[in-house]
């Protein structure tokens, strides 16, 4: 289940925002690829290696091809908008559940198994043999005047 469905019929304002985002975002990303001015550690530590002029040029061309028609706010920007939104919708519907499953089975399941092996009962669900109920007595509440002075 996805939290947001893409707007397949955007208005002119949304198309212009999308076009500006594509131009600026892909322009900056293309500059990082083209000139190798990666902010942390340079591109040498990055898996793609040093500066990649072709990748930078390709990002600029995609940014222009998708962003400029969308800046008009007319129907000329719809194909690029729909292509990007469709791709992001597809990626989000695949990557979201995969990441959640990896988080659940990679972090929470081992943590729960370790807690169970150690014998920790965080919710206090194990009943003591001498107790007839799960009920636990709480300390008496503070005087009401204390609630006005919390700190």
Secondary structure, 3 states (H helix, E strand, C coil): CCCCCCCCCCCHHHHHHHHHHHHHHHHHHHHHHHHCCCCCCCHHHCCCCCCCHHHHHHHHHHHHHHHHHHHCCCHHHHHHHHHHHHHHHHHHHHHHHHHHHHHHHHHHHHHHHHHHHHCCCCCCCCCCCCCCCCCCCCCCCCCHHHHHCCC
